[in-house]
C-alpha cells in the first residue's frame, strides 16, 4: 500500500464521505478540497462536519499515523490548519498544537470490495490506436481552444483587476510562469507590490533591478559577508527609502520538490534581467506573428553572481545562468501567447487571436510525464499546440471522468 493509492481512493470517492474517528466520533467530509501535489498538506481547503461543528482546513494522509512526526509536520507551520488525519494504520495519536487531530483509520475500510487504483494507469491508453483520426483530431482541436481560452481568461481578469493596465497584466502572467506551480502565487504577489515603472526608473547597472526584486521578495538577508550580496542590500535600502516599497516575507517562498534551477532566488534574478532588457507590451504586440522574435526578448542573463549560485546563501559549481530555450518556450506557451490572445479578445482584434493560436504550432512539443504517457498510447504530438491539447484532455476530461463529453470517449463507449 502506498500513500498515493490512498489519495486516489479519496479522490475517486471510493471510501465514501462518512467515517468514524479513532475516538469513535462521526466525521463527514462535506468538501474534499483540492489535491495538492506540491509541498504541504495533501488536500487543501476541505470542509468537514465533526463533533457537531463544521471545520474548514486541510486533510493529510499517511500510511502510519506516526509518519506525522517522522515527517516533522508537528514543527511545520504549513500543517497548522490540518483538520483531519487519514491513515492506513493508526499507530500513534497526533496533535496539532494542543488539539488532537481527528484520525480515521482506513485499513478496515479497504477490503476486497474496494479495488486499490493504480494511479499511473490511463483508462484509454490501450484503445487510442483504434480510435478514428477524426475523433482524435476534433477532440484535440477542441481541447486546445478550450485551454487557450482558459489561459487568456486569467489575463483578462488581470486586466480587469488592474483597471485596464495591460502592462501590469503582462508582467503578472510572466511572473506566474517564473514561479512555476510551486511559487506562482508568490511571484504574482511580488509583481503586485512591484512598481515596474519605478523599477525601470532606477537606471544603472543590471544588479540594481535584481536588488530591488530580491529586496521586495524578502530573500535578502539583513547583512552579508559576501560583497555582492551586501551591495544588493545597500542598493535596496536606498530604493526602499525613496519609493517606500512593500516587502514580502521569506517564508512565502518554497524550495521543496524543486530542481535547483527553479529556485526562486535565481528565477527572480532572471526576471529582473528581462525587466532590464526593456520588454514592454508594444514589443510583444508588434512581434505577435513571429515566435522567433518573441523568444529574443527573453534571451537574457542575470549578473555574474548567478553563474555559481541557485540561492543567495549557497554557492555551486560554475554553470549557465541564462534562461534556457525550454524555459523560454514555457514563457511563450503559458504567458506571452495567452497574453496576445487576451489582448485580441479585449480589443476584438481577430488577427491577434489568430497569431496567438498559430504561435503554438511554431513551438516544439513539451516534454513532461503526461505527454510521455500519451505518446506511449500512440499519440504523437508535433508541436506545443498538440501537447497543450493533450494536457487539457487529461486534466479537464480524463481526470474528471467526462468520457461522455469527449469525442474519443464517446467513440469507445459506443462500440
C-alpha positions, 0 to 999 in steps of 0.5 A: 500500500502506498500513500498515493493509492490512498489519495486516489481512493479519496479522490475517486470517492471510493471510501465514501464521505462518512467515517468514524474517528479513532475516538469513535466520533462521526466525521463527514467530509462535506468538501474534499478540497483540492489535491495538492501535489506540491509541498504541504498538506495533501488536500487543501481547503476541505470542509468537514462536519465533526463533533457537531461543528463544521471545520474548514482546513486541510486533510493529510494522509499517511500510511502510519499515523506516526509518519506525522512526526517522522515527517516533522509536520508537528514543527511545520507551520504549513500543517497548522490548519490540518483538520483531519488525519487519514491513515492506513494504520493508526499507530500513534495519536497526533496533535496539532498544537494542543488539539488532537487531530481527528484520525480515521483509520482506513485499513478496515475500510479497504477490503476486497470490495474496494479495488486499490487504483493504480494511479499511473494507469490511463483508462484509454491508453490501450484503445487510442490506436483504434480510435478514428483520426477524426475523433482524435483530431476534433477532440484535440482541436477542441481541447486546445481552444478550450485551454487557450481560452482558459489561459487568456481568461486569467489575463483578462481578469488581470486586466480587469483587476488592474483597471485596464493596465495591460502592462501590469497584466503582462508582467503578472502572467510572466511572473506566474510562469517564473514561479512555476506551480510551486511559487506562482502565487508568490511571484504574482504577489511580488509583481503586485507590490512591484512598481515596474515603472519605478523599477525601470526608473532606477537606471544603472547597472543590471544588479540594481533591478535584481536588488530591488526584486530580491529586496521586495521578495524578502530573500535578502538577508539583513547583512552579508559577508559576501560583497555582492550580496551586501551591495544588493542590500545597500542598493535596496535600502536606498530604493526602499527609502525613496519609493517606500516599497512593500516587502514580502516575507521569506517564508512565502517562498518554497524550495521543496520538490524543486530542481535547483534551477527553479529556485526562486532566488535565481528565477527572480534574478532572471526576471529582473534581467528581462525587466532590464532588457526593456520588454514592454507590451508594444514589443510583444504586440508588434512581434505577435506573428513571429515566435522567433522574435518573441523568444529574443526578448527573453534571451537574457542573463542575470549578473555574474553572481548567478553563474555559481549560485541557485540561492543567495546563501549557497554557492555551486559549481560554475554553470549557465545562468541564462534562461534556457530555450525550454524555459523560454518556450514555457514563457511563450506557451503559458504567458506571452501567447495567452497574453496576445490572445487576451489582448485580441479578445479585449480589443476584438482584434481577430488577427491577434487571436489568430497569431496567438493560436498559430504561435503554438504550432511554431513551438516544439512539443513539451516534454513532461510525464503526461505527454510521455504517457500519451505518446506511449498510447500512440499519440504523437504530438508535433508541436506545443499546440498538440501537447497543450491539447493533450494536457487539457484532455487529461486534466479537464476530461480524463481526470474528471471522468467526462468520457461522455463529453469527449469525442474519443470517449464517446467513440469507445463507449459506443462500440 
